[in-house]
Amino acid sequence: MDKPPPLILLHENGYKFLAETSCGDDLRLVVAELRSQIVRVGEGHLDVTVGFSNRNDEIGDLGRTFNHMVQQLSKSREQAERLHRTQMSRAECLATFGEFVAGLAHEIRNPLAGIACVIDIVGQDLPVSSAARTAVKDVRAEIVQINRVLTDLLKTARPHLPEIHLSELNITVEGAVVLARQQVLSTPIRIELQKDPNLPTVEHDSAQIYQVVLNLLLNAVQAIEGAGTIRVETSLLNGDAAITVADTGCGIAPEHLPNIRPFYTTKGNGTGLGLSLALRTAEEHHGRIAAKSGKGQVSW
């Protein structure tokens, strides 16, 4: 049986049987095409391939590796562009949202302040034995709640950049735990804190991270019915500072985990802003928040 003639590469990314040619000529053609396609990739063309990937030898392995690399680059660029579009859309929405909320807060707070004054006057004029005093107290509490919601809305719509300083993350976290413990003094909920003594100082805005941890702790408290435990832990995770907040509460259904966004909440009296603010604060610190849970499951 006659030996088949060698293959040489054509510029159309195909092969053709030709008469005997030297291996050196063949390799020069391969290198020429590879160089040409690398130039095209450098210009941003990520749909290129090399034809010598069909060869059943080491040169073919090189071609297949190159084609795979370009495909991965193409996928990475698509993901980056998709993320950029999402971030731009989010920025535009927040800008519009900020203008709307600023006007809304002004329109609500002014009459709300007047209502609060009237309620205080009415409460002072009521007899000590009057049952209406309870109703006045409840109305005053609702006014405070409305003000809190407005404040959260303004924080969401018009955030300020974190003031980053090198400080002890353990101290920041401990401050939030101390306050949260005050909130559960009259309940059978225990809050444990485990600090990593070897945790180095971390660049962060202590006030903002304090608020993030406190929000997570208060959410954990609300998730526990009756007796339960909340565990807070600081540690080094793959060289990064990490804060873990875990509880023995009711858990989160898997379909609810991706829905950490403004106004989404599964609590009847919640606003859905706390976790969104925590998420954005973490992102502004070049960090992230990850949730792991299951409905009715206890996990640490």
N, C-alpha and C positions, 0 to 999 in steps of 0.2 A: 504493500500500500504506500502510495506516494505521500511524502510529508507535506502538509498544507502550508501554503505561503504565510509569512508573518502578517500580522495586522499593523497598519499604521493609521494614525488618527487624522481625520479630515477636519477642517474648520467648522463644518456643519454638525459637529458632535456625533458623527457617524464613523463607521469603520468600512474598510474596503480591502478586499484581497488583492494584493499586488505581487508583483514579482519579487524575488529575494531582495531584501534590503537589510542594512546593518542595524544592530540593536541600538547603536548610538544615534542614528537618524530617528529611530522610533522614539527614543527617550527625549530627544530634543523637541519633537512635536508635542509630546505629552507636557513637558515643562512649559512650552510656549502657550499651550491652551490654558494650563493652570495659571500662569502669570496673567494671561488676558482676563480670565474670569475673576481672579483676585482683584484686579483693577476695577472691574464692574461692581464687585461687592463693595469695594471702597467708595464707589460713587453712589451707593445706596440701592443698587439693583439686587434684591434678594430672591429673585426667581431663577437664578442661573444654576446650571448643572454642568458637569464635565462628562463627556461621552465615554472616556476610558474607564468609567466605573463598571462597565460590562465585562472587562477583562478578568480572567480567572488566574490572577497572579498578584504579586505585591503592589504593582502599579494600580491594578483594579481596586485593591483594598484602600489605597490612597484616595482614589476617586470617590469611592463610596463614603469614606470618612469625610471628605470635603463636602459632598452633597448633603450628608446628614448635618454637618456643622452649619451650612447655609440655611437648611430648613429650620434648625433650632433658632438661628438668629432671626429668621422671619417671624417665627412664633413669638419670640421675646419682644420684637418690635411691635407686633400687634397688641400684645398684652400691655406694653408701656403706653401705646397710643390710646388704648381703651381706658387705662387708668388715668391718663392725662385728661381725656374727655370727661370722665366722671368727676375728677377734682375741679375742673373748670366749671362744670355744671353746678357742682356743690357750692363753689365760691359765688357764682351768680345768684343762686337761690338764697344764700346767706345774706348777700348784699341787699336784695329786695326785701328779704325777711326782716333785716335790721331796720330799714326805713319804716316798714309797716309797724313793727313792734314799738319803736321809739314813739311814734305818733299815738299808738294804742295805749301805751303806758301813761302818757301825758293825759289823754282823755279820760282814763279810768282813775288815776291816782288823785286828781283834783277833787272830783265829787266824792271819792272814797274817804278822803281826809275830812270832808264836811260831814259825811255820815258818821265817821268815828267820833267827831266832836259832839254831835247830837246824841249819840248813844251814851257817851260819857256823862253828859248833862242829865239825860233821862235816868241813868242809873243812880246818880247822886241824889235825885229827888225822890226816888222810890223808898218806901219804908224798909227797914232792915228785914222785917218779917215777910215782905212781899215775895210771892212766887215768881213774879216777873223778873226779879234780879237774876235768876238762872238763865232766862231767855236772853237778857241783856248780855250776860257773860258769854253765852254761846254765839251771839251776833258779833261780839268783839273778837272772839277767836276766829270766826269766819273771815273777818276783815283782815286779820293778821295773815291768814292763809292766802287770801287774794293777793296781798302785798308780796308774800313769798313767791307765789307763782309769777308775778310780774317781774320780780328780781331775777328769777331763773330764766325767764324769757329774754330779758335784757342781756344776761350773761351769755346766753346762747347766740343771740343775734349780734352783739357788739363785744366780742371777747377782747381782752388785752393780752399782749404777748407775755409769756412767762419771764420773770426776772431771775435768771439763772445764777446761782451762787454755789460754791463748793461747800457743802455742809453735811452733817450726819443724818443719813436717811433713817437710821434707827430712832433718832430723837423725833423726827417728823412723824413717823408711824406711831410711836409710843404716845405722842400727844393726841392723835386721833382715837387711839384705843382708850385712853383715860376718859375722854369725853363720852365715848360710846358706852363705857361701863357705867357712867352716871345715869345714862338713859335707861338702863336695864336693872337698876338697883332693886326695884320692887317686883322683878320678874324672875322666874327660874332659869334665866338664860346666863350662861357663863361665857366670858370672852377671854381666851387664852392668847398670850403673846410669846412668841419664840424669836428672839433676835439673834442674828449671826454676829458673834463678837468679833469676827475677822472681816466684817464688811467694811471696805474703805469708805472714805468720804465720797459723796456723789454730787455731781453738778445737777441741781434741780431748784425749782421754785418751791420752797418749803410750804408756803401758804396754799399753793394750788394742789400739790401732792397730798397735803394734809386733808384738803377738801375731798379729793378723790377717794382716799382711804375711808374717810368718814362716811361718804355716800355709799360705798360698798358695804360698810359695816351696818349702816341703817337699813339697807336693803336686806342684808342677811337677818337682821333682827325681825323685820317684817315677814320674812319667809318662814320663821319658826313659830309653830303653834304649840304653846305650852312650854315644857322644859326643852332645852337644847344647848348646843355648844357651838361657838364660833372660834375658829383658830386663825390667828394672823401670824405670818412667818416672813422674815426677811432672809434673803440668801443670795449667793452668787450663782447664777445660772449661765453656763457657757461664757463666763467672763463678764456678764451683765448683772446689774443689781436687779433683784426680783422681789416683788411683794405678793404674797399669796393670801387670799382671804377665802376661807372655806367654812361651810356651815352644815348643820344637820337638819336643814329645813326641808320643805316639800320638793325642792328641785325644780328644774326648768324643762319643759317638754322640748324635744329636739327641734320641732318646727318653730319655736320661739327664739332659739339662740341667734339666728342671723338678723333678728329684727331690732337690734340696738340702734335706734334712730329717734329723732325728736318726736314726741307725742305718742310713741308706742309704749303701752304699758298693759300689764295684765292685772294691775291692782285697781280696784274700784275708785279709790281716792288719789291715785297717782297722776302725775303730769307727763311722765315719760321723758323728762329732761335730765334727770340725775345721771343716768348711765351715758347719755349722749355727751354731756359735759365732761364726764370722766374719760370717755373715749377720746375726745378731742384734746384734752389736756395731755393725755399719754402720747398722742401723736405729735403734739407740739414739743414734747420732750424727747422726740425721736425714739419713742418706745411704742408699746402696744399693749392691748388688753385682750386676753383670751378667756373664754368661758367654757367650762366643761361640766356637764351635769346631765341628769336624766330625771324624768318625772318619778318622784317617790324614792329616788336613790340617795344614799348617803355617801359622799365622797370627800376626801381630804386632798 
